[in-house]
Amino acid sequence: MIRAYLLKINISKVVLLLLNLCLLSCATTQPINDFFGIKMDEAEYEYFVIKSYSVQKGVNYQSTPNMNPLIYAWAEIEANKIRIKVVNDSNNPIFINYNYDKFTLVNTKNEEFILDKGQVFDYPKQNSVAPNNSIEFVLNLPSDFWSTVGMKDQQSVTAIYNDEFWTGTNKVAIFKENLKHIAVSLGGELIIFLKPVTG
């Protein structure tokens, strides 16, 4: 009787162990970052292909000799913001300038959304990213103009018009699954194309 009871307990433990292993192996691992890219000319865009990504092995991609893998970026979409980290492992500084920097989301329909950089005093203070350094930009995802400010009485437009535009409650349908790439232009010249990573 004791032997049968112990056997029943051991079988229960084995079943629980197998269920846990199955759940762990079936769970999809979400990447920490949503997009990755390196410095390239726009003409090289089609030749940049992300083949795979994992937290353990990093990103595996196809590039050309004209691209510069020493300048690269990661991006992650949050609730109403996007975080872009640019890394400079090259020997030259990357110049940044609030007035010339541009961040663009492009979806699978080739629609472009320019990201709001926020107020100038919230933008990174340095004018360059030194060699072997990085910089992080936190940008606002665009709001739907017509369902927020655009539908208001034009007589009520105030000095906070732009702030209301970018902080509206109804967001444009920006789903990372529908994004083709993110284009980053720094100092008016550096172009990094970030494409979705695959888990």
GIHUBEL-V978327 format. One record per residue. N is the residue number from 1. RES is the residue in three letters. SS is DSSP state (~ for helix, > for strand, _ for the rest). Layout:
n: {N,N}
res: {RES,RES}
ss: {SS,SS}
This chain:
n: {1,2,3,4,5,6,7,8,9,10,11,12,13,14,15,16,17,18,19,20,21,22,23,24,25,26,27,28,29,30,31,32,33,34,35,36,37,38,39,40,41,42,43,44,45,46,47,48,49,50,51,52,53,54,55,56,57,58,59,60,61,62,63,64,65,66,67,68,69,70,71,72,73,74,75,76,77,78,79,80,81,82,83,84,85,86,87,88,89,90,91,92,93,94,95,96,97,98,99,100,101,102,103,104,105,106,107,108,109,110,111,112,113,114,115,116,117,118,119,120,121,122,123,124,125,126,127,128,129,130,131,132,133,134,135,136,137,138,139,140,141,142,143,144,145,146,147,148,149,150,151,152,153,154,155,156,157,158,159,160,161,162,163,164,165,166,167,168,169,170,171,172,173,174,175,176,177,178,179,180,181,182,183,184,185,186,187,188,189,190,191,192,193,194,195,196,197,198,199}
res: {MET,ILE,ARG,ALA,TYR,LEU,LEU,LYS,ILE,ASN,ILE,SER,LYS,VAL,VAL,LEU,LEU,LEU,LEU,ASN,LEU,CYS,LEU,LEU,SER,CYS,ALA,THR,THR,GLN,PRO,ILE,ASN,ASP,PHE,PHE,GLY,ILE,LYS,MET,ASP,GLU,ALA,GLU,TYR,GLU,TYR,PHE,VAL,ILE,LYS,SER,TYR,SER,VAL,GLN,LYS,GLY,VAL,ASN,TYR,GLN,SER,THR,PRO,ASN,MET,ASN,PRO,LEU,ILE,TYR,ALA,TRP,ALA,GLU,ILE,GLU,ALA,ASN,LYS,ILE,ARG,ILE,LYS,VAL,VAL,ASN,ASP,SER,ASN,ASN,PRO,ILE,PHE,ILE,ASN,TYR,ASN,TYR,ASP,LYS,PHE,THR,LEU,VAL,ASN,THR,LYS,ASN,GLU,GLU,PHE,ILE,LEU,ASP,LYS,GLY,GLN,VAL,PHE,ASP,TYR,PRO,LYS,GLN,ASN,SER,VAL,ALA,PRO,ASN,ASN,SER,ILE,GLU,PHE,VAL,LEU,ASN,LEU,PRO,SER,ASP,PHE,TRP,SER,THR,VAL,GLY,MET,LYS,ASP,GLN,GLN,SER,VAL,THR,ALA,ILE,TYR,ASN,ASP,GLU,PHE,TRP,THR,GLY,THR,ASN,LYS,VAL,ALA,ILE,PHE,LYS,GLU,ASN,LEU,LYS,HIS,ILE,ALA,VAL,SER,LEU,GLY,GLY,GLU,LEU,ILE,ILE,PHE,LEU,LYS,PRO,VAL,THR,GLY}
ss: {_,~,~,~,~,~,~,~,~,~,~,~,~,~,~,~,~,~,~,~,~,~,~,~,~,~,_,_,_,_,_,_,_,_,>,>,>,>,>,_,_,~,~,~,~,~,~,_,>,>,>,>,>,>,_,_,_,>,>,>,>,>,_,_,_,_,_,>,>,>,>,>,>,>,>,>,>,_,_,_,>,>,>,>,>,>,>,>,_,_,_,_,_,>,>,_,_,_,_,_,_,>,>,>,>,>,>,_,_,_,_,>,>,>,_,>,_,_,_,~,~,~,_,_,_,_,_,>,>,_,_,_,>,>,>,>,>,>,>,>,_,_,>,_,~,~,~,_,~,~,~,_,_,~,~,~,_,_,_,_,~,~,~,~,~,~,_,_,_,_,>,_,_,_,_,~,~,~,>,>,>,>,>,>,>,>,_,_,_,>,>,>,>,>,>,>,_,_,_}
